[in-house]
């Protein structure tokens, strides 16, 4: 789409024009967008995915919720209120301090596990380092121990 600059008139959001992930979340995944692509016959439902994870003995975490921009809190609440969610990724390279604090408080107030991720993708995101993200990812042992001790051999 970006190869043809005249298409920009259809995408008023500069961030969505520049970043495919933003365009995907804001336009192709949005049922109210003229760019929406219905992939429901290709992708299992949230409930089915959670069922498979739980049946395999896993925990269900909501990843990088603020990547959904203005829909983030609505999606978070919908997932928490309607599905068996174990935890939330509270530490993420693109989150602001305020966003991280909100999610940490939310987990503590709603009895959800806390996790974090670097979003390391190798050369696709060269500024992100494996294990430390932008250099400051440091999840303390006690945070991880709360949920990992049930699934790993941790005392």
C-alpha positions in Angstrom: 0.0 0.0 0.0 2.8 2.5 0.9 4.5 1.9 -2.4 1.8 4.0 -4.0 2.0 7.4 -2.2 -1.5 8.4 -3.4 -2.9 5.8 -1.0 -1.9 7.9 1.9 -5.1 10.0 1.5 -7.0 7.0 2.7 -4.9 6.7 5.9 -5.1 9.9 7.9 -3.2 8.4 10.8 0.5 9.0 10.2 1.6 6.3 12.6 -0.7 3.7 10.8 0.8 4.8 7.5 4.4 4.3 8.7 3.9 1.1 10.8 2.3 -2.0 9.4 1.5 -3.3 12.9 -0.5 -0.1 13.7 -2.3 -0.3 10.4 -3.2 -3.9 11.0 -4.5 -3.2 14.5 -6.3 0.0 13.7 -7.7 -0.8 10.2 -7.6 -4.4 9.0 -8.6 -5.8 12.4 -11.2 -3.2 13.1 -14.7 -4.3 12.0 -15.7 -0.7 11.5 -12.9 0.1 9.0 -13.3 0.0 5.3 -10.0 -1.9 5.3 -11.3 -4.7 7.6 -10.4 -8.2 6.7 -12.5 -10.9 8.3 -10.2 -13.7 9.2 -12.5 -15.4 11.7 -12.6 -18.6 9.6 -8.8 -18.8 9.8 -8.1 -17.9 13.4 -9.5 -19.8 16.4 -11.6 -17.8 18.9 -10.0 -16.4 22.1 -12.0 -19.0 24.1 -10.6 -21.8 22.0 -7.0 -20.6 22.3 -7.4 -20.3 26.1 -8.9 -23.7 26.3 -6.0 -25.3 24.4 -3.4 -23.4 26.6 -5.1 -24.5 29.8 -5.5 -28.1 28.7 -1.8 -28.2 28.0 -1.2 -26.9 31.6 -0.2 -23.4 30.6 -1.0 -20.0 31.9 -2.7 -17.3 29.8 -1.1 -13.8 29.8 -2.4 -10.8 27.9 0.6 -9.5 25.9 1.5 -5.9 25.1 -2.0 -4.5 25.6 -1.2 -0.9 24.9 -0.3 -1.8 21.3 -4.0 -1.5 20.7 -3.8 2.2 21.4 -7.2 3.8 22.1 -8.9 0.4 22.3 -6.4 -1.0 24.9 -8.4 -0.6 28.1 -11.7 -1.7 26.4 -9.9 -4.9 25.2 -8.2 -5.4 28.5 -11.5 -5.2 30.4 -13.3 -7.5 27.9 -10.6 -10.2 28.2 -10.4 -10.0 32.0 -14.2 -10.0 32.4 -15.0 -12.8 29.9 -12.1 -15.2 29.9 -9.9 -17.1 32.4 -6.8 -14.8 32.2 -3.9 -15.6 34.5 -1.7 -12.5 34.1 -0.7 -9.5 32.1 2.5 -8.4 30.4 3.2 -5.3 32.4 6.8 -4.6 31.3 7.2 -4.0 27.6 9.7 -1.8 25.8 7.1 0.6 24.2 5.1 1.1 27.4 5.4 4.4 29.3 6.0 4.5 33.0 2.4 5.4 33.6 1.2 2.5 31.5 3.4 0.0 33.3 2.3 1.4 36.7 -1.4 1.1 35.7 -1.0 -2.5 34.7 1.0 -3.4 37.8 -1.7 -1.9 40.0 -4.4 -3.6 37.9 -2.7 -7.0 38.4 -2.3 -6.5 42.1 -5.9 -5.3 42.5 -7.3 -8.1 40.4 -5.1 -11.0 41.6 -3.4 -11.5 38.2 0.2 -12.5 37.6 2.8 -10.0 36.4 5.1 -10.7 33.5 7.2 -8.8 31.0 8.8 -9.2 27.6 11.3 -7.6 25.4 9.5 -8.1 22.1 12.9 -9.2 20.7 12.6 -10.2 17.0 16.2 -10.3 16.0 17.2 -8.1 13.1 13.5 -6.9 12.7 14.0 -4.8 15.8 17.7 -4.2 16.1 17.4 -1.7 19.0 15.7 -4.4 21.1 18.1 -6.8 22.9 17.3 -10.4 23.9 16.5 -10.5 27.7 16.8 -6.8 28.4 14.7 -5.1 25.7 15.8 -1.5 25.4 18.3 -2.1 28.2 16.1 -1.6 31.3 13.9 -4.8 31.5 14.6 -6.2 34.9 11.8 -8.3 36.4 12.6 -9.2 39.9 12.8 -12.9 40.9 9.9 -12.6 43.4 7.5 -11.4 40.7 8.2 -14.3 38.4 8.4 -16.8 41.3 4.7 -16.2 42.1 3.6 -17.9 38.9 6.7 -19.8 37.7 6.9 -22.0 40.9 3.7 -23.7 39.8 5.1 -24.6 36.4 8.9 -24.8 36.9 11.1 -26.5 39.5 11.6 -23.3 41.6 11.5 -23.1 45.4 
